[in-house]
Structures are given as C-alpha cells and as structure tokens.
C-alpha cells in the first residue's frame, strides 16, 4: 500500500513538471504574433509580406517589402517579445508581448500563474505624432485599455484613443513612454509654438503599466 502511494506521488510530480514545461514551451513569440496580425491594422500589407519580413530578419537581410500603396514597409526590429514596423513615411506600429500575472484564488492558497498579453502602439504623423494604444491576447482578441494603464490625474483620463499623446514602447524593457502633443500644426502665436511638452515613463508590473 505504501509503495503504491509512493508511486502515485512520483507519477503526480512527474506529470506536474511535464505540463509545466508544456506551458512554458507553448508561450507565443513575436514572429507568430506578427504572422497572425489582423489585416485591419495594416490592410496594405499581406500575411505573406509579414512572413517575408520576418524571414529577411532571420537571414540578416534588410527587412523591406513593397506594399499595395506603392510604398515601402520596413520591419525595423524583431525579437522574441518586441517588433517595430515602419508602415510608411507617416505610420509605425510597435508591438510587445508582456508577462501577465494573475492571482487565482484557490481557497487556502493564491497561485500566481504567468500568461502573456500583447500591447500594440500605432503612431501616425510626421512633425505632430499621435498614437493609439490597444491591448490584445497573443491570439489578437481585443482587451480593454483602461485597466492596463495607470497614470496620474495631471495626465487626464485613460481611454482607448490616446490621440493627444505620442507613445513609444520600450524595445529592451517593458516600458511605455507618453509625451504630450502640445504643439499645434499651425500655432496661433509664439507661446503656442514654444509650448512645453511633458513626458512620463510607465513600467509594466505584470498587470498594468504604472509609474515606478
């Protein structure tokens, strides 16, 4: 009886380790995310174009393709958890996979389980740049933005637009940099032209971007 119990414990431990390793191995990388990106985010860039760009990076070649707008799209950076695309002269997309830690109440114990979420920043414009922030699952199911970003009251409310900000994702660190767009395209006077810009750096804590 004792031997049977011991074998059962060993089998349970082995199975737990096996499934844990599957969870780690099954984490999605940025190359896969890029290949599955919805066409609506870059309708003039096909899935084959995106796969070609990733292949060019792997081969050490310049990652550039012709898009259907008769321009060039460049994959500037591709790593396991970050990508930056210059879609054209006035549009970029940054994407970053972030570890998502959830507290799951199991009664007597709280178990921390790490998953992933995807932050996407689309930026438009030349001199005056405006950004849109979105969050998704790694398989591109949309997620709400408001509970993923925590900023001070002086920065206003968090919404799904962020049109008054120029936003950048950190390439090497899970950070989000926001800069206010206070300068107008055609300023009415010199004071508006010299308007001071504010910036803030937020860091991902496993659940949201917040000031650190």
C-alpha positions in Angstrom: 0.0 0.0 0.0 2.8 2.4 0.9 4.7 1.5 -2.3 1.5 2.2 -4.3 1.1 5.6 -2.6 4.7 6.4 -3.3 4.4 5.6 -7.0 1.3 7.7 -7.2 3.1 10.7 -5.7 6.1 10.2 -8.1 3.7 10.0 -11.1 1.8 13.1 -10.0 5.0 15.1 -9.6 6.3 13.9 -13.0 3.0 14.9 -14.7 3.0 18.3 -13.0 6.6 19.0 -14.2 5.7 17.8 -17.7 2.6 20.0 -18.0 4.5 23.0 -16.6 7.2 22.6 -19.2 4.5 22.5 -21.9 3.1 25.8 -20.6 6.5 27.4 -20.9 7.3 26.0 -24.3 3.8 26.9 -25.6 4.4 30.7 -25.0 3.9 32.5 -28.2 6.7 34.6 -29.7 6.6 37.8 -31.6 7.2 36.2 -35.0 4.0 34.2 -34.6 2.1 37.3 -33.4 3.3 39.2 -36.5 2.2 36.4 -38.8 -1.3 36.4 -37.3 -1.8 40.2 -37.1 -5.2 41.2 -38.4 -5.3 42.8 -41.8 -7.2 45.7 -40.5 -4.1 47.0 -38.7 -2.2 47.2 -42.0 -4.6 46.5 -44.9 -1.9 47.2 -47.5 0.4 44.5 -46.0 -0.5 40.9 -46.7 0.3 37.9 -44.4 2.9 36.8 -47.0 4.5 40.2 -46.8 4.8 39.9 -43.0 6.2 36.4 -43.2 8.8 37.6 -45.8 9.8 40.5 -43.5 10.4 38.0 -40.6 12.4 35.7 -43.0 14.6 38.7 -44.1 15.4 39.5 -40.5 16.3 35.9 -39.8 18.6 35.9 -42.9 20.3 39.1 -41.9 18.9 41.0 -44.9 17.2 44.3 -44.9 13.6 43.6 -44.0 11.7 45.7 -46.6 8.8 44.9 -48.9 6.7 46.8 -51.3 3.2 47.5 -50.0 0.0 47.9 -52.0 0.2 51.7 -51.6 3.2 51.6 -53.9 5.5 52.4 -50.9 7.9 50.5 -48.7 7.2 48.8 -45.4 10.2 48.0 -43.2 10.4 45.7 -40.2 12.9 47.7 -38.1 13.2 45.3 -35.2 12.0 41.7 -34.5 12.9 39.9 -31.2 11.2 37.2 -29.2 8.9 39.8 -27.5 9.1 43.0 -29.5 8.6 44.2 -33.0 8.6 47.6 -34.8 7.2 48.2 -38.3 7.6 51.4 -40.3 4.5 51.0 -42.5 5.2 54.2 -44.5 6.6 57.7 -44.0 3.9 58.7 -41.6 2.9 55.5 -39.8 4.6 53.0 -37.4 3.4 50.0 -35.4 5.2 48.8 -32.2 4.2 45.5 -30.5 5.4 44.0 -27.3 4.5 40.7 -25.5 4.2 41.2 -21.8 4.1 38.7 -19.0 0.7 38.8 -17.4 0.4 37.6 -13.8 -3.0 36.7 -12.5 -3.9 35.9 -8.9 -6.2 32.9 -8.9 -7.9 32.4 -5.5 -7.9 28.6 -4.9 -9.3 28.8 -1.4 -6.5 28.4 1.1 -3.7 29.4 -1.3 -3.2 32.1 -4.0 -1.4 30.8 -7.0 0.5 33.1 -9.4 0.2 31.9 -13.0 2.1 33.8 -15.7 0.4 34.3 -19.1 1.0 36.8 -21.9 -0.7 40.0 -23.1 0.1 42.0 -26.2 0.4 45.8 -26.3 0.2 47.5 -29.7 1.1 51.1 -30.3 0.2 52.7 -33.7 1.6 56.1 -34.3 0.7 58.5 -37.2 2.0 61.8 -38.4 5.4 63.5 -39.1 6.0 66.6 -37.1 3.0 66.2 -34.9 2.8 62.5 -33.9 -0.3 60.9 -32.4 -0.6 57.4 -31.1 -3.3 54.8 -30.4 -2.8 52.1 -27.8 -4.5 48.7 -27.8 -4.2 45.5 -25.9 -4.9 42.0 -27.1 -4.4 38.4 -26.2 -1.4 36.9 -28.1 -4.1 35.5 -30.5 -5.4 39.0 -31.2 -8.6 39.0 -29.1 -9.1 42.7 -28.1 -8.8 43.6 -24.4 -9.8 46.8 -22.5 -7.2 49.5 -22.2 -8.3 51.4 -19.1 -7.3 48.8 -16.6 -3.9 48.2 -18.2 -2.5 51.7 -17.8 -2.3 53.7 -14.5 -1.3 57.4 -14.8 -1.6 60.4 -12.5 -4.6 62.8 -12.6 -2.4 65.5 -14.2 -2.3 63.4 -17.4 -6.1 63.2 -17.7 -8.3 60.1 -18.1 -7.2 56.9 -19.7 -9.2 55.9 -22.8 -8.8 53.8 -25.9 -7.6 56.6 -28.0 -4.6 58.5 -26.5 -4.7 60.8 -29.6 -3.2 63.7 -27.6 0.0 61.6 -26.8 3.0 60.4 -28.7 3.6 56.9 -27.2 6.6 54.6 -27.5 7.1 51.0 -26.3 10.4 50.1 -24.8 12.4 47.8 -27.1 14.5 46.2 -24.3 12.4 46.9 -21.2 8.6 46.5 -20.7 8.1 50.3 -20.6 5.7 52.8 -22.1 6.7 56.4 -22.7 4.0 59.0 -23.1 4.7 62.5 -24.4 2.0 65.2 -24.7 1.3 66.8 -28.1 1.0 70.4 -27.1 2.3 72.0 -30.2 -0.3 72.7 -32.9 0.3 72.2 -36.6 -0.2 75.9 -37.2 0.4 77.7 -33.9 -1.6 80.9 -33.4 1.3 82.6 -31.6 4.9 82.1 -30.4 3.7 81.0 -27.0 1.8 78.1 -28.5 4.8 77.3 -30.8 7.1 77.0 -27.7 4.6 75.1 -25.6 6.4 72.7 -23.3 5.9 69.0 -23.7 5.6 66.7 -20.8 6.7 63.1 -20.8 6.3 60.2 -18.4 7.7 56.6 -18.4 5.5 53.8 -17.2 6.7 50.3 -16.4 4.8 47.0 -16.7 4.3 45.3 -13.3 2.7 42.1 -14.5 -0.8 43.6 -14.6 -0.6 47.2 -15.9 1.7 50.0 -16.9 2.3 52.3 -14.0 4.8 55.0 -12.8 7.7 53.5 -11.0 
